[in-house]
Amino acid sequence: MKYDFETLTNRREQGSVKYRKTFREFPDLPVDTIPLSTADMEFKNPPEMVEGLKKFLDEMVLGYTEANEDFKEALKSWLKRVHDFEVKDEWMTNNTAVVPAIFNAVKSLTNEGDGVIVMSPVYFPFFNAVLSQGRKLVDAPLIEKENRFYIDFEKFEELAKVKENKVLLFCSPHNPVTRVWTREELEKLEKIILENDLYLISDEIHSDIIMPGHKHIVFQTLSDELADRTITFTSASKTFNLAGMGVSTTIIKNPELQKNFLQAVMGVQSHANSALGFKAAEICYNECEEWLSQLIEKIIENQNVLKEELKDTKIKIVEPEGTYLMFLDFRAYDMTREEREKTLAEDCAVIFDHGHKFGEVADGFERINLAAPTEVIRNAARRLKKYFN
C-alpha cells in the first residue's frame, strides 16, 4: 500500500500548537508563513490506526484507563523486533508524555543542589527539568567539527568525577543535532558512568526514525550493570505522530529506582493516561511498520530537496542521522541573532526553532522540521535561497 505523505491538512484550525503558537507570538506574519518548528508531523496518521480507533470507539468507555496486556505485548514486541530490546512487564510504567516523566526522573534520582549533566545543544526542556527543581545544570557541550557533533569525553569524565554530580540526562538519538550514537561512543560513556556511580536518564523518543547506514542502540542494553542505573523513555508519539494522545512509557529495570520514580510521579499526580492513546499506540506497533518505512523514505526525499535548493547558499547542513529534524548552520552570514531571526520570520516567512534555545553553543544554528509534504519543504527552502543566496 502506498501511503499519503503529500496531503496538507489545515492544522491551524485544528488547534495545532505549532501553528497557534507561531501566530500568537507573531500576529503580523503573512498568512502563508510556514512553521517548521515544533517536532510533530504535518502528515495524516496511519490509516490502519484511524480505522482501528473508529472500531474501538464503538465499544470503548472512555473512563480512567491504564495499560492493558494488549498494549504491553505490542510495545514489547516492537522493542524486540526493531531494537533487539527485551523488556519485562514489571519494568514498564506509563506517563502522559516523556517530558513530565523526565522531570519525575530527575526528581527521583537527585536532591536539591545535586548536579545533572547534559550535553548541549540539547532539547531545551532538559534545562527546565533540572533548574525548576532546584538542581544544578552542568553542561558538557558537544564538540562541533565540520558540521558534525561529537561527545567531549574528556569534559564529561571531568564532570562525572565531581561528587555532587549524580546523573547524566542523555538524548539518543540526539535532538537537535540528530546524531545516532555509535556503540563505541556509548561504551565510552558507559565506562565513565559506572566508574563514577552516575545514574543515567536516557530519552530515546526519536529512536524509531533512523537514517540508512545508522543503527540505534538502546543505551541500557550495553550491560546489566548499566541497566540497573538507568531510566529509559520511549513513546509512539514521534514515530507515528501521536503527540496529542498522551502516552509514553518509562522503562526501569531496578525495582528501587522504579519505586522512587513512582513516588515522584504520584507526588505530582502525573500518572493519568489516555484510553485512546494506549489503543492508538498498540495499533501502530502491531500494524504500521510499513507506514514508518515509507515515512523515512519521505524524510530522506525532503532532506535531498532541501540540500539541492540550498547548495548555492552559505547555509551549511548538519547531515541527519536520525529523527525527522535537520540542523542548519547560518554562521557564515554576518548577522546578529536578532537580525537572523527577524529575517527568517518576516522576509522568508518561515519559522524554525532557533539554535540558542538548545544552548548558547548552538547560536547561529536553526532547527527545521522535515516531516511535511515535499512541496512545503521545497517552498520553505526556496524562500531561504531567495534571501540568503
N, C-alpha and C positions, 0 to 999 in steps of 0.2 A: 504493500500500500504506500502510495506517495502522499506525504503529509503536507499540509498548507503552512508554509512559513512566509507567505507574501501578503496575506490579507491583513490590513491595518484596521484595528477597531478604534472607536472613539473613546479612549480611556479617560480623557479629561472629564467626560460626562458620567463616568462610572465611579468617580471618587478616587482615582489613582493618585497616590501620594506624589509620585514623580511629577505629574502634570500640575496638580493643585498647588503643591509647594512652590514650583517654579513660578507660576503666575501670581501667587500670593506675595512672594518675595520681590518679583519684578513685574508689577502690574502694567507697566507701559511697554512691555515687549511686544513685538509683532505677533499676530495670532498664529503665524506659521513657524514660530520658534520650535526648534527640535530639541527636546530634553533627552539627553543620553547620559543621565547621571545615576539615579537610584538603581541598585542592582536587582531589578526584576525584568521580565521579558515582555516585549510587545507582541509576542506570538500567542495564538489561541492555545488553550490547553489541549493535551492529547484527547482525541475524540473518544477513545476507549474509557477514559476516566469520566468524561462528561456523561456518556451514556450509562456508565455504571452507577454514577451518583443519582441519575434520574430514577433508575430502578430501586436503588437503595432508599430514596425518599418516599417511595410508595409504601414502604413498610416501617421505616425507622421513626422512633420517637426521639426528638432532639433534646433529650434531657442531659444531665451530667453524665459524662462518659469517660471511661478510661480505656487504655489499650487492651484489646482482646487478643485471643490466640491467633486469629487470622492476621491481624496487623503484625504481631510479633514474628510469626512464621514468615510472612512476606519480607519483612526487613532483614531477618536473619539469613534468609535465602539469598537476598540481594547482596548483602555484605560478603557472604561466602563466594557467591558466583562472580561478582565483579571485582572484589578486593581480596579474596582469599583470607577473609577475616571471620573466624568462628566466634560467635557471641552466644552466651547463655542468657536465658530469660532473666535470671536474678541480677545480671549486670545492668539491665536497662531500666531507666526511668524516663518519663516524658515531661516536656515543658512546652509552654506556648510558643517559644522561639529560642534560637540559640543565644541571642544577645542577653535576655534576662537570665538564662542559665549560666552564662559566663559571669555575670555579676554574682550569682549564687556560689559559683565555684571559687571565685576569688575570696568571697566572704568565708567560705567553709575551710579554706586551706591556710588562711593568714589571720593575723591580728592587726589592729590599728598600728600604724608605724612600720609594719613589715614592708620589704621591697618586693615588687613584682617586675620581672624583667620582660620587656617587649623588644621587638626588632623593627624599628621604623625604617621606612614608611610602612604603616600598617593600618588596617581597618580601624577607623577613628573611635568607634565605641569602646575599643580596648582601653583607651586612655581614661574614659569616664568610669569604666568598671573598676579601675584602680583608684583614681583620685577621689571620686564621690564617696568612697567608703573609708576614707582616711588612711589608705595605703600609700606607699611611696612608689611613684612611677620611675623605673630605672630603665634607661634606654641603651641597647647595644645596636646602634644603627647598622643596617645593611650597607655593604660597600658596593658602589656602582662602578663597573668597568665596561666601557664600550657598550653601553646600553643594555647591560645585564646586571642583575643584582646578586650579591653573594653574602653569605653569613660571615661576619667578623668573629671567627672562633677565638682569637686571642682576646678580644674585648669581652666576649661572652664569658670566657673562663675567668677573666679577672673579676667580673661582677659576680659570678657564681661562687667565688671564694669568700665573698663578703657575707658574714653570718646572718646579717639582717635580711638578706635577700632570700626569699623562700620558694618562689615559683617562677617558672618560665611560662608566659602566656604566648602561645605559638599559633601561627596561621599556616595551614597546609591543605591545599595549595595556597600560596600567599596572595592576599588581596592588599594592595593593588598591583604589585609588580608581576603577578601571575606565575611566579616560579613554582615548578613542581620539584620538590626537593628530592635529590638522589639518595639512594641507600647509603652511599658513602658519607654524605652530609649529615643524614640523620644519625648514623652510627657515631660520628664525631660528637654530635650534640648529646647523644645518649651517654657516652662515656663521661662527659663533663657533668651532666645531670646526676648520674649515680655517684660519682666521686664526691660530689658536694651536697648530697642529700636534698636536692631540689625536688619539688613537685612539678608536674607538667600538666598544663591545661592546653589541649590541642583542638582548635577549631578546624574541623575538616568538612565544612558545609559545602565547599565547592569541589569535593573530591571526585564526583562522577563526571565532570566535564574536563577531560584531559585531551590534549592535542596529540596527534600521531607522533611516535618517537619518544614519548614520555610515559611514565608509569607512576601512579600514585601508590605510595606505601603507607598503610595505616601505621602511624608512629609507634603506638603501643605494642605492635606485633613484633618488634625487634627482640624483646625478651620478656620473660615473666617478671623479672625484677623491675623493669621499666613499667610494665602494665600495672604493677602494684602501686605505682606512684603517679598514675595518670588518670585524668578525666578527659574523655573524648566526646566531641559533639558531632552529630550528623543530622541530616534532615533531607526530605524530598523537596524542600521549598525552592532551592536554586535549580536543582536538576529538572524539575517538572513544572516550575513556575507556580508554586503553591504557597507563596509567602503570606497570602491573606487567609490561609486555612488554619494557622495557629497550632502547628505540631512540630516538635523537634524531639530528638532522642539523645539522652545522655548515657554514656557507657562507662561504667566504673566497676572494675574487677574486684578491687579491695573493699571488703564489707565495711571496714571502719571509715574509709573515705566516703563511701556511699551513705553511711549513717549521718555523717557530718554534713554532707551535701543536702540530704533530705531535710535535715533540721533547718538549714539556711533557706531552703525552698518554702517550708511551712511557715517560717518566720515572716515572710512577706506574702504568703498565700498566692504564689505564682505557679501553682501546680494544675490549675484547671486546663482542660484541653477541649478541642473542637471535635464533636462527633463526626462531622463531615470531613474534617482534616484527616482523622485516622483512616476512614474509608477511602478517601482520595489517594492518600499515600499508598495504602495497600494495593489498590488497583494499579497504580503506576508501577510499583515494584514488580507486580506479577505480570503485567500486560504491555508495558510501554517502553521496553528496551529498544525496540526498533525506532520508535519516535525519537528517543535520545540519540541514537546513531545518526539519524537524519538531521537532528538539531546541530550536532557537532559539525556535520558537513556544511550546514548553512553558516555557522560561525566562521569556519575556515574560509568560505567564499567571501564573507563580509570582511575578514582580515585582508584578503587579497585585493578586494576592491579598494579598501582604504589605502593600502600600500601603493597601489598603482596611481590613485588620484593624488597622493601626497609626495610622489617620488621626486618631483622637481621643486619642492619646498625645502626649507631648512628644518622642518619638523622631523625629529627622529623618533623611531618606533622601538619600544621595548618588545622584543619578539615574544609573543604569547606562548606559554607552555601549558596553561590550564585556565579554567574559568571562561566566561564569555566577555571578559573585560580586556581592555588594552590600555597601556600607559604610554602617553605621548610626551615627548620632551621638546619644550618650546624655548629652551635656554639660549639657543643661538640668536634669538631676537633681542634687540636692545630695548626691552620694555620692563617697566616696573610690574609688580604683581597686579596692582590696581588697573594699570593700562591694559594688560593682557586679558584680565577677567572682563573688563568693560568692552574690549574689542570683541571677544568671543560672544558675549551676550547681545550687544547692541548692533555691531557691524555684521557679524556672521550669523546671528540669531541661532546659536547653538548653546546648550547648557551642559557642561561637564562637571565632574567633581574635581575641585582644584587640589593640586598635589599637596599644598601646605596643610590641608586638613588631616592628612595622613602622617604628618610630621614635617618639621621645617627642612629636613634633609631633602624633601621632595618638592620644595618650592621651585617653580618653573616647569613642573610636570602637570598634566591633566589626565584624569581617568575617564575613559569613554566606554560606554556600554554598547556592545555589538549585537545584542540579542534583539534585533529589529529587522523588518523586511529590508532586503538589499537596497532597494531604491531609497529608503530612508537614510541608510548609511552612505550611499553614493551622493545623495543630496547634501548631507552634512559635510562630507569630505570636499565637495566642490565649493561649498561656501568657504571652507578653510583655505582651499587652494586659491580662490579668487582674492582673498585678502593677504595671505601670507606668502604668495608666490613672489 
